[in-house]
Amino acid sequence: MATRTDAPTRREQILKEAARLFAERGFHGVGVDEIGAAVGISGPGLYRHFAGKDAMLAELLVGISGQLLTGAKRRLAEAGASAGPEAVLDSLIEGHIDFALDDRPLITLHDRELDRLRDSDRKLVRQLQRQYVELWVEVLRAVYPALAEPAARSAVHSVFGLLNSTPHLGRPGSLPGRQTTATLLHRMARGAFAAAGDDD
């Protein structure tokens, strides 16, 4: 995956604009010509990069699921054995908040269009998502050992729902600022996990 400081490739530019347009107007509300115009190439020119809109949608949704899992695994590896589970959990939350704030169209796209994927791609998305959830469950239970596995899994899904609410927070310009929003989301996520881990 390219880092955010790398210049995006033409393929990445196409995917970014496709995600934005699909999220704004729906998959069937956007034509190939519009996606091409958004990146300065002809609609037919897109076929040098993708077989069609279905291929773009699949790459977007499979891609982001894979990136989240890879990023989470990298954060765990970077933390190493010296980092305590609290620090690892904070790192996972920070990574997901980056996604929730920087890739808001993909959240909308996932909610609306996942069922449009062919079965094999949809199953792959679900498989990647399950692995991502289970990684969080393991870390969460290290922080709260008394938390049963089913409850931990429910808590993780609930926090994802909280963090993935960013498309509904208003337009980017109406938010209080990226860092302020990120700090608030992090505090809310940790509060939710603490409530789940409270065995009183």
Solvent accessible surface area in square Angstrom, and as a share of the most:
residue,aa,sasa,rsa
1,M,170,0.76
2,A,41,0.32
3,T,83,0.48
4,R,174,0.63
5,T,132,0.77
6,D,74,0.38
7,A,89,0.69
8,P,76,0.48
9,T,76,0.44
10,R,96,0.35
11,R,93,0.34
12,E,61,0.28
13,Q,63,0.28
14,I,0,0.00
15,L,24,0.12
16,K,149,0.63
17,E,33,0.15
18,A,0,0.00
19,A,5,0.04
20,R,92,0.33
21,L,10,0.05
22,F,0,0.00
23,A,12,0.09
24,E,103,0.46
25,R,116,0.42
26,G,15,0.15
27,F,9,0.04
28,H,134,0.60
29,G,41,0.40
30,V,3,0.02
31,G,30,0.29
32,V,28,0.16
33,D,97,0.50
34,E,71,0.32
35,I,0,0.00
36,G,0,0.00
37,A,77,0.60
38,A,43,0.33
39,V,21,0.12
40,G,67,0.64
41,I,31,0.16
42,S,69,0.45
43,G,5,0.05
44,P,94,0.59
45,G,4,0.04
46,L,1,0.00
47,Y,117,0.45
48,R,189,0.69
49,H,56,0.25
50,F,9,0.04
51,A,92,0.72
52,G,14,0.14
53,K,39,0.16
54,D,99,0.51
55,A,35,0.28
56,M,2,0.01
57,L,2,0.01
58,A,17,0.13
59,E,60,0.27
60,L,14,0.07
61,L,0,0.00
62,V,29,0.17
63,G,22,0.21
64,I,17,0.09
65,S,5,0.04
66,G,21,0.20
67,Q,74,0.33
68,L,31,0.16
69,L,11,0.05
70,T,85,0.49
71,G,13,0.12
72,A,5,0.04
73,K,104,0.44
74,R,116,0.42
75,R,50,0.18
76,L,56,0.28
77,A,79,0.61
78,E,127,0.57
79,A,25,0.19
80,G,39,0.38
81,A,113,0.88
82,S,113,0.73
83,A,33,0.25
84,G,37,0.35
85,P,55,0.34
86,E,87,0.39
87,A,56,0.43
88,V,16,0.09
89,L,0,0.00
90,D,40,0.21
91,S,25,0.16
92,L,3,0.02
93,I,0,0.00
94,E,84,0.38
95,G,17,0.16
96,H,4,0.02
97,I,4,0.02
98,D,50,0.26
99,F,18,0.08
100,A,0,0.00
101,L,22,0.11
102,D,56,0.29
103,D,34,0.17
104,R,30,0.11
105,P,47,0.30
106,L,21,0.11
107,I,8,0.04
108,T,24,0.14
109,L,1,0.00
110,H,43,0.19
111,D,99,0.51
112,R,135,0.49
113,E,5,0.02
114,L,9,0.04
115,D,116,0.60
116,R,117,0.43
117,L,8,0.04
118,R,172,0.63
119,D,86,0.44
120,S,69,0.44
121,D,21,0.11
122,R,62,0.23
123,K,143,0.61
124,L,70,0.35
125,V,0,0.00
126,R,106,0.39
127,Q,85,0.38
128,L,27,0.13
129,Q,46,0.20
130,R,147,0.53
131,Q,72,0.32
132,Y,14,0.05
133,V,8,0.05
134,E,70,0.32
135,L,22,0.11
136,W,0,0.00
137,V,6,0.03
138,E,127,0.57
139,V,11,0.06
140,L,0,0.00
141,R,86,0.32
142,A,55,0.43
143,V,19,0.11
144,Y,41,0.15
145,P,105,0.66
146,A,75,0.58
147,L,13,0.07
148,A,56,0.44
149,E,74,0.33
150,P,90,0.57
151,A,44,0.34
152,A,0,0.00
153,R,70,0.26
154,S,69,0.45
155,A,12,0.09
156,V,0,0.00
157,H,100,0.45
158,S,74,0.48
159,V,1,0.00
160,F,20,0.08
161,G,46,0.45
162,L,45,0.22
163,L,0,0.00
164,N,44,0.22
165,S,36,0.23
166,T,0,0.00
167,P,33,0.21
168,H,146,0.65
169,L,75,0.37
170,G,36,0.34
171,R,199,0.72
172,P,99,0.62
173,G,79,0.76
174,S,79,0.51
175,L,34,0.17
176,P,94,0.59
177,G,33,0.31
178,R,112,0.41
179,Q,130,0.58
180,T,80,0.46
181,T,5,0.03
182,A,14,0.11
183,T,64,0.37
184,L,76,0.38
185,L,8,0.04
186,H,35,0.16
187,R,148,0.54
188,M,86,0.38
189,A,0,0.00
190,R,49,0.18
191,G,40,0.39
192,A,38,0.29
193,F,0,0.00
194,A,47,0.36
195,A,73,0.56
196,A,38,0.30
197,G,14,0.14
198,D,82,0.43
199,D,113,0.58
200,D,165,0.86
